[in-house]
Amino acid sequence: MSDTVKLIIEIPKEDYKKLVNPYQHNEIWCERLKRMVMNGIPLDDVKAEIEKKCDRINSIASVLSYSQHREIQELLCEILDNIGKGSEE
């Protein structure tokens, strides 16, 4: 799966309904979907931005007790690990 790109795309609800109902597909709709995908944001880019914020949070948390700091580190790691996980049907 290393040759894949996960994207975050913004798609109008009506277009999403068409996506899950293949009987509504047409050439114009497919072009709109293509543009939406091309304008998508790679999930790795979003994750990198979140990691920067996590590093900052971790730095701020370093003044806490060891157990509190450790708990924050674990929660941040858990959040990062869960980004991009979802059902892939």
C-alpha positions in Angstrom: 0.0 0.0 0.0 3.0 2.3 -0.1 2.2 3.3 -3.6 -1.0 5.0 -2.6 -1.9 8.6 -1.7 -4.7 9.2 0.8 -6.5 12.5 0.2 -8.8 14.8 2.0 -11.3 16.1 -0.4 -14.2 18.5 -0.1 -17.2 17.2 -1.9 -20.8 18.7 -1.9 -23.4 16.4 -0.3 -25.2 16.1 -3.6 -22.1 14.8 -5.3 -21.4 12.4 -2.5 -25.0 11.0 -2.9 -24.2 10.5 -6.6 -21.0 8.8 -5.7 -22.8 6.2 -3.6 -25.5 5.8 -6.2 -23.7 4.7 -9.3 -26.9 5.0 -11.4 -26.5 8.8 -11.2 -23.0 8.9 -12.7 -22.4 10.8 -16.0 -19.5 12.3 -17.8 -20.0 15.8 -16.4 -20.2 14.4 -12.8 -17.0 12.4 -13.4 -15.2 15.6 -14.5 -16.4 17.4 -11.4 -15.2 14.5 -9.2 -11.8 14.5 -11.0 -11.4 18.2 -10.2 -12.3 17.6 -6.5 -9.7 14.8 -6.3 -7.0 16.9 -8.1 -7.7 19.7 -5.5 -7.5 17.2 -2.6 -5.0 17.6 0.2 -2.6 14.7 0.7 -3.3 13.3 4.2 0.5 13.1 4.8 0.7 16.9 4.5 -2.1 17.3 7.0 -0.5 14.8 9.3 2.8 16.6 9.1 1.1 19.9 10.2 -0.6 18.1 13.1 2.7 16.6 14.1 4.2 20.1 14.4 1.4 21.1 16.7 1.9 17.9 18.7 5.6 18.7 19.1 4.7 22.1 20.5 2.1 20.6 22.9 4.7 18.0 24.0 7.2 20.9 24.6 4.7 22.8 26.7 3.8 19.6 28.6 7.4 19.1 29.6 6.9 21.3 32.7 4.3 18.8 34.1 5.1 15.9 36.3 6.6 12.9 34.5 3.3 10.9 34.6 1.2 13.7 33.2 3.8 14.5 30.5 3.9 10.8 29.6 0.1 10.6 29.4 0.0 13.5 27.1 2.7 12.0 24.9 0.8 8.7 24.7 -2.4 10.5 23.8 -0.7 12.6 21.1 0.8 9.4 19.6 -2.6 7.7 19.7 -4.1 10.6 17.8 -1.4 10.6 15.2 -1.7 6.8 14.7 -5.4 7.1 14.2 -5.2 9.8 11.5 -6.1 8.3 8.2 -7.4 5.1 9.7 -10.9 4.3 8.6 -12.8 1.8 6.7 -11.3 1.0 3.3 -14.0 -0.9 1.5 
